[in-house]
Amino acid sequence: MRAARQSTNKLAAPAEHMSDARVVKTHQQRTFQIQRHSEVTRSSNYWDALAPHHSSIENNYLDLPSVRRILHDIHQPVLVVGAGQGLIVAELRKNGFRSDGVDLSSEMIRYAKTRRGLNFVQADARAMPFGEGTYETIIYATGVVDFIGDEEEIRVIMNEARLLINQSGNIFVAFYRLSAALEDFLARLGLLRNNVLSLRETLEIYRLNPVQTIAWVAKKAEAGYFRAGILSLRSWALSTMQDKILAFNMQRIFRKMDHANSLINAAPERQPYRNEPEIRNLFKRLAIPMKKLEASGSCYIVQI
């Protein structure tokens, strides 16, 4: 669940046609408008808590294969929003793109520096410190727009993207995708309803051994242990290899953590889960035309 940087000077460098004062003024105006009109603030506590363990699960959802599928539509300079510890930025630079990144989590930014030598900017996606028309491509990784339930907040973020993107540029928005088997399993347990995932409850499963898991599934599904066992085995058998790898790595993370409760408590209680029809409906409600919607095994990518 869940998804670039350079130094602030380098990030601002493409906006050479604007004076420094004008860039700062534009950012301050947008920040003031957000503080005035929105009480919503997205805590980075969850990502801060996950940061020390993120390396084992970062190539997930908007993963490298998904990024490579859209390389032909990417033009530099590129901004990655929700860049985490730099996986996507590093891949773009490897392919010759000038690429920058921002993230809300100070810990993710610190690890991007220590792991990959990348200098990212800490910023809210609703008001980023860059000049108008700075970028040719903006990529919103998973863990940004797809985690937001407030559609007006998404509208603010998309308006910000339109300010920062060159008139001929492309904006990509990634949404995490679950396998059909995992969708069905979570729905049967009552953890996925009406396009909303009960995230904290779902994370609990990674703390459990197999026997505890059967008991937990039986309770959630209101079923006997035998039926709960069959349901669990069926879900595991039908899940994708990527599901299995993610589950294994998440279990390792929870076993290694001294205080697993801190990660669960830092997570949002619920978060949206949008399948392809709901993504189309979202952009229709926002009156934002989509150029393309592509599905990979682990995410959906909208081009606008």
Backbone torsions as a table, in degrees:
resi	resn	phi	psi	omega
1	MET	NA	129.7	176.6
2	ARG	130.0	NA	NA
3	ALA	NA	NA	NA
4	ALA	NA	129.1	-173.5
5	ARG	-159.5	161.3	162.4
6	GLN	-148.8	179.7	179.6
7	SER	-66.8	161.7	-179.2
8	THR	-58.0	-40.1	179.8
9	ASN	-62.9	-42.7	180.0
10	LYS	-67.8	-36.5	179.5
11	LEU	-65.7	-36.9	-178.3
12	ALA	-80.3	-15.3	-172.9
13	ALA	-56.1	-40.0	-179.2
14	PRO	-60.6	-18.8	-177.3
15	ALA	-90.8	43.0	-175.8
16	GLU	-66.0	-22.3	-180.0
17	HIS	-73.9	-11.2	178.5
18	MET	-110.0	141.8	175.8
19	SER	-69.9	155.9	178.3
20	ASP	-58.4	-39.8	-178.9
21	ALA	-63.3	-37.7	-178.8
22	ARG	-70.0	-38.9	176.9
23	VAL	-61.7	-47.5	-179.9
24	VAL	-61.7	-43.6	-179.0
25	LYS	-62.6	-43.0	179.0
26	THR	-61.0	-43.7	179.9
27	HIS	-64.7	-43.6	-179.0
28	GLN	-63.0	-38.3	178.4
29	GLN	-63.4	-43.9	-179.5
30	ARG	-67.3	-40.0	179.1
31	THR	-62.8	-42.1	179.7
32	PHE	-62.1	-41.8	-179.6
33	GLN	-63.2	-38.9	179.4
34	ILE	-67.9	-45.2	179.5
35	GLN	-62.1	-31.3	-176.0
36	ARG	-81.9	-37.4	-170.4
37	HIS	-105.6	-6.4	-178.0
38	SER	-136.4	128.6	176.5
39	GLU	-93.7	-1.2	-176.0
40	VAL	-80.5	124.4	172.6
41	THR	-127.8	132.0	-177.6
42	ARG	-94.5	110.2	-178.5
43	SER	-65.6	141.8	176.3
44	SER	-98.8	10.2	-176.5
45	ASN	-57.9	-40.3	-178.7
46	TYR	-62.4	-46.7	-178.8
47	TRP	-69.8	-34.5	175.9
48	ASP	-62.2	-43.0	-179.2
49	ALA	-68.4	-33.4	-178.1
50	LEU	-81.6	-20.4	-171.6
51	ALA	-51.7	-44.1	-178.1
52	PRO	-63.6	-17.5	-175.8
53	HIS	-114.7	2.9	-168.9
54	HIS	-70.3	-23.8	-175.2
55	SER	-59.4	-29.6	-176.8
56	SER	-80.6	-12.6	-177.4
57	ILE	-127.9	6.4	-173.2
58	GLU	-70.2	-29.2	-179.6
59	ASN	-86.4	65.8	-173.6
60	ASN	-146.7	155.9	-176.7
61	TYR	59.7	-103.4	172.6
62	LEU	-77.7	82.9	-174.6
63	ASP	-96.2	-180.0	-176.8
64	LEU	-62.0	-42.6	176.3
65	PRO	-58.8	-36.8	178.9
66	SER	-67.8	-40.3	178.4
67	VAL	-64.8	-41.8	-178.8
68	ARG	-63.5	-26.4	179.6
69	ARG	-69.8	-21.8	-177.7
70	ILE	-109.3	7.6	-176.9
71	LEU	-56.1	-34.4	-176.5
72	HIS	-68.6	-16.5	178.7
73	ASP	-103.5	4.7	-178.8
74	ILE	-97.5	133.3	176.6
75	HIS	-129.4	144.1	-178.0
76	GLN	-87.4	156.3	-2.0
77	PRO	-74.9	153.0	-175.4
78	VAL	-117.7	140.2	171.9
79	LEU	-117.0	126.7	174.8
80	VAL	-104.8	121.6	-179.5
81	VAL	-101.7	128.6	-171.7
82	GLY	78.6	44.8	-170.8
83	ALA	-78.6	-6.0	174.7
84	GLY	57.5	-126.1	-177.3
85	GLN	-102.1	15.3	166.3
86	GLY	99.1	11.0	-178.3
87	LEU	-57.6	-48.7	-175.8
88	ILE	-72.3	-42.2	179.3
89	VAL	-60.6	-43.9	179.4
90	ALA	-61.5	-39.7	179.2
91	GLU	-65.9	-42.6	179.1
92	LEU	-64.2	-43.1	178.8
93	ARG	-65.5	-36.4	176.2
94	LYS	-59.3	-32.1	179.4
95	ASN	-92.3	12.0	172.0
96	GLY	90.6	10.7	-179.3
97	PHE	-93.9	134.2	168.0
98	ARG	-70.6	120.7	-170.7
99	SER	-140.2	135.6	178.0
100	ASP	-121.3	171.0	178.7
101	GLY	-153.5	156.2	174.7
102	VAL	-132.9	156.4	174.9
103	ASP	-153.0	151.7	179.0
104	LEU	-80.0	-24.6	-174.0
105	SER	-89.2	121.4	178.6
106	SER	-66.6	-32.6	-180.0
107	GLU	-71.0	-39.3	176.1
108	MET	-61.0	-41.8	179.7
109	ILE	-64.3	-39.9	179.2
110	ARG	-63.2	-42.1	-179.6
111	TYR	-71.2	-31.5	175.2
112	ALA	-61.0	-36.5	179.0
113	LYS	-71.5	-47.3	-175.0
114	THR	-74.0	-34.2	-176.9
115	ARG	-83.6	-39.7	-171.3
116	ARG	-125.3	0.6	-179.8
117	GLY	69.3	25.3	-178.2
118	LEU	-99.4	136.1	178.3
119	ASN	-103.7	107.1	-178.9
120	PHE	-102.3	163.1	178.0
121	VAL	-104.2	132.7	175.8
122	GLN	-85.3	119.9	-176.5
123	ALA	-157.5	153.0	173.6
124	ASP	-82.7	136.0	-177.7
125	ALA	-62.7	-17.1	-178.8
126	ARG	-81.9	-18.1	-178.8
127	ALA	-154.3	93.7	-176.1
128	MET	-103.2	146.3	-169.5
129	PRO	-83.6	55.3	179.6
130	PHE	-130.7	157.9	-178.6
131	GLY	-78.6	162.8	179.9
132	GLU	-64.2	137.9	177.2
133	GLY	70.0	22.9	-175.4
134	THR	-70.5	-36.2	-169.3
135	TYR	-116.9	150.8	174.7
136	GLU	-91.0	-25.0	179.2
137	THR	-141.4	135.1	172.2
138	ILE	-124.6	129.2	179.2
139	ILE	-117.5	121.7	173.7
140	TYR	-95.6	109.8	-179.2
141	ALA	-70.2	166.3	172.2
142	THR	-62.6	148.8	-175.4
143	GLY	97.4	2.0	178.2
144	VAL	-114.7	-93.8	-176.8
145	VAL	-62.3	-40.7	-174.9
146	ASP	-68.1	-18.3	178.5
147	PHE	-89.2	-3.1	-173.7
148	ILE	-99.0	127.1	178.2
149	GLY	-90.5	-29.5	-178.3
150	ASP	-74.6	108.6	-175.6
151	GLU	-70.2	-26.2	175.4
152	GLU	-68.2	-33.2	175.8
153	GLU	-67.9	-38.2	175.5
154	ILE	-62.7	-39.1	177.8
155	ARG	-60.6	-42.0	178.1
156	VAL	-61.1	-42.8	-179.9
157	ILE	-64.6	-41.9	179.4
158	MET	-68.1	-34.8	175.4
159	ASN	-65.1	-37.5	176.8
160	GLU	-63.6	-41.2	178.6
161	ALA	-60.8	-41.1	-179.6
162	ARG	-64.1	-30.3	177.6
163	LEU	-71.5	-38.6	-173.3
164	LEU	-85.4	-19.7	-175.7
165	ILE	-87.0	143.1	172.6
166	ASN	-63.6	152.9	-174.6
167	GLN	-55.7	-31.9	-178.8
168	SER	-98.0	8.0	-173.1
169	GLY	-80.8	173.9	-179.5
170	ASN	-117.4	141.9	174.8
171	ILE	-117.5	129.2	177.7
172	PHE	-116.4	133.4	179.7
173	VAL	-124.2	121.1	-177.0
174	ALA	-99.5	142.1	177.2
175	PHE	-126.7	130.9	-179.6
176	TYR	-66.3	149.8	-176.9
177	ARG	-130.6	132.2	175.5
178	LEU	-98.9	152.6	176.3
179	SER	-68.6	159.9	179.8
180	ALA	-60.0	-38.1	179.9
181	ALA	-64.4	-42.1	-179.4
182	LEU	-71.3	-39.1	174.7
183	GLU	-56.1	-48.0	-178.6
184	ASP	-63.1	-43.8	-179.7
185	PHE	-60.9	-48.1	-179.2
186	LEU	-65.9	-36.9	178.0
187	ALA	-65.3	-41.9	179.2
188	ARG	-63.7	-29.3	179.2
189	LEU	-87.4	-2.0	-179.3
190	GLY	76.4	16.4	-178.5
191	LEU	-94.6	-11.4	177.1
192	LEU	-130.7	108.0	-177.2
193	ARG	-140.4	133.4	175.3
194	ASN	50.5	45.7	177.2
195	ASN	63.1	27.3	176.0
196	VAL	-128.5	129.0	179.3
197	LEU	-101.5	129.4	173.4
198	SER	-79.8	90.7	-168.5
199	LEU	-68.1	-47.5	-177.3
200	ARG	-60.2	-44.6	178.7
201	GLU	-63.9	-37.8	179.6
202	THR	-65.3	-37.5	179.5
203	LEU	-64.6	-25.1	-178.5
204	GLU	-57.7	-31.2	-174.7
205	ILE	-63.7	-26.9	-177.9
206	TYR	-72.8	-11.1	179.5
207	ARG	-89.4	-9.3	-166.9
208	LEU	-100.5	147.6	170.3
209	ASN	-84.0	173.1	-175.2
210	PRO	-55.8	-42.2	-179.6
211	VAL	-65.4	-44.5	178.5
212	GLN	-64.0	-34.9	179.2
213	THR	-62.2	-44.0	179.5
214	ILE	-61.0	-43.3	179.3
215	ALA	-64.2	-40.1	-180.0
216	TRP	-65.7	-43.3	178.5
217	VAL	-64.5	-41.9	179.1
218	ALA	-59.1	-41.5	179.6
219	LYS	-67.4	-45.5	-177.9
220	LYS	-67.7	-38.9	-176.8
221	ALA	-88.0	-4.4	-176.6
222	GLU	53.9	52.2	-176.5
223	ALA	-133.6	167.0	174.7
224	GLY	-73.6	168.7	-177.1
225	TYR	-64.8	-37.4	-179.9
226	PHE	-62.9	-49.0	179.9
227	ARG	-63.7	-38.6	178.1
228	ALA	-62.9	-38.8	177.9
229	GLY	-65.1	-43.1	178.0
230	ILE	-62.7	-42.5	180.0
231	LEU	-62.1	-42.5	-179.9
232	SER	-66.8	-44.7	-179.9
233	LEU	-65.1	-40.1	179.3
234	ARG	-62.6	-44.4	179.9
235	SER	-62.4	-43.4	-179.7
236	TRP	-64.3	-42.2	-178.0
237	ALA	-65.7	-36.7	-175.8
238	LEU	-90.4	-10.0	-178.4
239	SER	-72.0	158.5	-179.3
240	THR	-78.1	164.8	176.4
241	MET	-61.1	-35.5	179.3
242	GLN	-65.5	-39.3	174.3
243	ASP	-57.5	-46.5	-176.7
244	LYS	-64.4	-42.6	-179.7
245	ILE	-65.2	-42.8	179.3
246	LEU	-63.2	-45.0	179.6
247	ALA	-60.7	-44.6	179.3
248	PHE	-60.5	-45.3	-179.1
249	ASN	-68.4	-37.2	177.1
250	MET	-65.6	-39.3	177.0
251	GLN	-62.7	-40.4	177.2
252	ARG	-62.5	-41.4	179.2
253	ILE	-60.5	-46.2	-177.4
254	PHE	-68.7	-32.5	177.5
255	ARG	-69.6	-33.2	-177.5
256	LYS	-80.7	-22.9	-176.2
257	MET	-74.1	135.5	175.9
258	ASP	-71.8	-33.2	-177.0
259	HIS	-132.3	79.5	-178.5
260	ALA	-62.3	-29.4	179.7
261	ASN	-60.1	-31.5	-177.8
262	SER	-64.5	-36.9	178.4
263	LEU	-70.6	-43.6	179.9
264	ILE	-63.7	-44.4	-178.6
265	ASN	-68.1	-27.1	178.6
266	ALA	-77.6	-21.4	-178.8
267	ALA	-71.5	150.0	172.9
268	PRO	-60.4	143.4	178.5
269	GLU	-62.2	-41.2	177.9
270	ARG	-138.0	154.9	174.2
271	GLN	-147.7	156.4	-179.0
272	PRO	-67.2	151.4	166.5
273	TYR	-132.7	111.2	-174.2
274	ARG	-110.2	118.9	172.5
275	ASN	-83.3	-177.2	-174.5
276	GLU	-58.7	-47.9	178.5
277	PRO	-59.8	-39.3	-178.3
278	GLU	-70.8	-32.5	175.6
279	ILE	-64.2	-44.7	178.0
280	ARG	-61.3	-41.1	179.0
281	ASN	-66.1	-37.2	178.7
282	LEU	-59.0	-51.4	-177.4
283	PHE	-70.6	-26.4	174.5
284	LYS	-67.7	-43.9	177.8
285	ARG	-64.1	-35.2	179.1
286	LEU	-79.8	-6.3	-178.0
287	ALA	58.5	40.6	177.2
288	ILE	-112.4	111.6	-179.4
289	PRO	-65.4	139.8	175.8
290	MET	-101.4	133.7	173.3
291	LYS	-78.9	-36.2	-173.3
292	LYS	-162.3	148.9	171.1
293	LEU	-132.2	115.9	-179.1
294	GLU	-111.9	142.8	177.6
295	ALA	-114.6	127.5	169.7
296	SER	-109.3	-176.8	-178.5
297	GLY	-66.7	-22.3	-172.7
298	SER	-121.0	-7.3	-179.4
299	CYS	-160.9	165.8	167.6
300	TYR	-107.6	142.8	177.6
301	ILE	-126.3	119.2	177.8
302	VAL	-97.7	131.5	173.8
303	GLN	-108.6	126.1	-179.3
304	ILE	-129.2	NA	NA
